Amino acid sequence: MNLWVIRHAKSSWADEGQSDFDRPLKRRGEKDGKQMMRWMRAQDARPEQIISSDAARTRATAEFVREGFGVPADRLRFDHRLYAASVDMQLAVLREVPEGVAAVALVAHNPESTEFVNTLAGQRVIEKLPTFGIAMLNVPVPWSEISLGCATFIALHTPKAQRA
């Protein structure tokens, strides 16, 4: 099974009176989103379901992911538990993915996303998941049995690599 762990695109710092949860994407985040959509459209492997934190910046990023991979709107789900979620919470969310779903994209935050990728792979495979970074992993067990160290890291795709 395939898993894409995706960090939200570049966001604005909270304005005075604005909560961290409500931070929108910056102009660069929007630009990177469009750039990454082109990359996603060229991929053969695509997620069947997207699960995203419900913070403003992850919602906007998840829409880029949905459109880029061509995932139907009803296969995008927002889950508040992914906002600043620990590795254990991210595992819990993935363990709820229905049997038969072979590919999932998880859109969340850093540093938790970096820690999640490295912990799933059982070793440090990335230093820091950059904004709109997409880490691809292979998970050889059903979602209900996903555990630490069970995944194989496949690749990391970033907006910077797309610009090069």
C-alpha positions as CSV (number, residue, x, y, z in Angstrom):
1,M,0.0,0.0,0.0
2,N,1.2,3.5,-0.7
3,L,1.3,6.4,1.8
4,W,2.1,10.0,1.0
5,V,3.0,12.1,4.0
6,I,2.6,15.8,3.0
7,R,3.5,18.9,4.9
8,H,1.3,21.9,4.3
9,A,2.5,24.6,1.8
10,K,4.3,27.8,3.0
11,S,2.0,29.7,5.3
12,S,1.9,33.2,6.7
13,W,2.8,33.9,10.3
14,A,-0.2,34.6,12.4
15,D,-1.2,38.3,12.3
16,E,-1.9,40.0,15.6
17,G,-5.2,38.5,16.9
18,Q,-5.1,35.6,14.4
19,S,-4.6,32.1,15.8
20,D,-2.0,29.6,14.6
21,F,-4.9,27.4,13.5
22,D,-6.3,30.1,11.1
23,R,-3.0,30.9,9.4
24,P,-3.5,31.0,5.6
25,L,-1.0,30.1,2.8
26,K,1.5,32.8,1.7
27,R,1.7,33.7,-2.0
28,R,4.7,31.3,-2.2
29,G,2.6,28.5,-0.8
30,E,0.0,29.1,-3.5
31,K,2.7,29.2,-6.2
32,D,4.2,26.0,-4.8
33,G,0.8,24.4,-4.7
34,K,0.3,25.0,-8.4
35,Q,3.8,23.7,-9.2
36,M,3.3,20.5,-7.2
37,M,-0.1,19.9,-8.8
38,R,1.7,19.6,-12.2
39,W,4.0,17.0,-10.6
40,M,1.1,15.1,-9.1
41,R,-0.8,15.0,-12.4
42,A,2.2,13.3,-14.0
43,Q,2.3,10.5,-11.4
44,D,1.0,7.0,-12.1
45,A,0.5,6.1,-8.4
46,R,-2.3,8.2,-6.7
47,P,-3.9,8.3,-3.4
48,E,-7.5,7.0,-3.2
49,Q,-8.2,8.9,0.0
50,I,-6.8,12.1,1.5
51,I,-6.9,12.8,5.3
52,S,-5.9,16.3,6.3
53,S,-5.6,18.4,9.5
54,D,-8.5,20.9,9.5
55,A,-6.2,24.0,10.1
56,A,-6.6,26.6,7.3
57,R,-3.1,26.1,5.8
58,T,-3.6,22.3,5.6
59,R,-7.1,22.6,4.2
60,A,-5.7,24.8,1.4
61,T,-2.8,22.4,0.8
62,A,-5.2,19.4,0.8
63,E,-7.2,21.0,-2.0
64,F,-4.1,21.3,-4.1
65,V,-3.4,17.6,-3.4
66,R,-6.9,16.6,-4.2
67,E,-7.0,18.4,-7.5
68,G,-3.4,17.5,-8.4
69,F,-4.0,13.8,-7.9
70,G,-7.5,13.9,-9.3
71,V,-9.1,12.6,-6.0
72,P,-12.9,13.0,-5.8
73,A,-14.0,15.6,-3.3
74,D,-15.9,13.0,-1.2
75,R,-12.5,11.1,-0.7
76,L,-11.0,14.1,1.2
77,R,-11.6,14.1,4.9
78,F,-10.5,16.7,7.5
79,D,-9.6,15.4,10.9
80,H,-8.9,17.8,13.8
81,R,-6.7,15.2,15.5
82,L,-4.0,15.8,12.9
83,Y,-3.5,19.4,14.0
84,A,-0.1,19.2,15.8
85,A,-0.6,15.4,16.0
86,S,1.9,13.1,17.7
87,V,3.2,10.1,15.9
88,D,0.8,7.9,17.9
89,M,-2.1,10.0,16.9
90,Q,-1.1,9.9,13.2
91,L,-0.9,6.1,13.5
92,A,-4.4,6.0,15.2
93,V,-5.9,8.1,12.3
94,L,-4.3,5.8,9.7
95,R,-5.5,2.7,11.5
96,E,-9.1,3.9,10.9
97,V,-8.6,3.8,7.1
98,P,-11.1,1.3,5.7
99,E,-9.9,-2.0,4.4
100,G,-9.7,-2.0,0.6
101,V,-8.2,1.6,0.4
102,A,-4.8,0.9,-1.1
103,A,-3.3,4.4,-1.1
104,V,-3.6,7.3,1.3
105,A,-2.3,10.9,1.5
106,L,-1.9,12.4,5.0
107,V,-1.6,16.2,5.0
108,A,-0.3,17.6,8.3
109,H,2.2,19.8,10.1
110,N,5.9,19.9,11.0
111,P,7.9,18.9,13.0
112,E,5.4,16.1,13.5
113,S,5.3,15.0,9.8
114,T,9.1,14.7,9.7
115,E,9.1,12.6,12.9
116,F,6.3,10.5,11.5
117,V,8.1,9.7,8.3
118,N,11.3,8.7,10.1
119,T,9.5,6.7,12.7
120,L,7.5,4.8,10.2
121,A,10.6,4.0,8.2
122,G,12.4,2.9,11.4
123,Q,15.3,5.2,10.6
124,R,16.2,8.8,9.8
125,V,15.4,9.0,6.1
126,I,14.8,12.8,5.9
127,E,16.2,15.7,7.9
128,K,13.2,18.0,7.6
129,L,10.1,17.7,5.5
130,P,10.0,21.1,3.7
131,T,6.8,23.0,3.1
132,F,4.7,21.1,0.6
133,G,7.2,18.3,0.8
134,I,5.8,14.9,-0.2
135,A,7.3,11.8,1.4
136,M,6.3,8.6,-0.3
137,L,6.3,5.3,1.6
138,N,5.3,1.8,1.0
139,V,3.3,0.1,3.8
140,P,3.2,-3.7,3.5
141,V,0.5,-4.3,6.1
142,P,-3.2,-3.4,6.3
143,W,-3.9,0.1,7.7
144,S,-5.3,-1.4,10.9
145,E,-1.9,-3.0,11.6
146,I,0.4,-0.1,10.7
147,S,3.2,0.2,13.2
148,L,6.4,2.0,13.8
149,G,9.2,0.9,11.6
150,C,6.9,-1.1,9.2
151,A,7.2,1.2,6.2
152,T,9.8,1.6,3.4
153,F,10.8,5.1,2.4
154,I,10.5,5.5,-1.4
155,A,11.1,9.1,-2.3
156,L,10.8,12.8,-1.3
157,H,9.4,15.3,-3.7
158,T,9.6,19.1,-3.0
159,P,8.7,22.3,-4.7
160,K,12.4,23.2,-4.8
161,A,13.2,20.0,-6.7
162,Q,10.5,20.9,-9.2
163,R,12.0,24.4,-9.8
164,A,15.5,23.0,-10.4
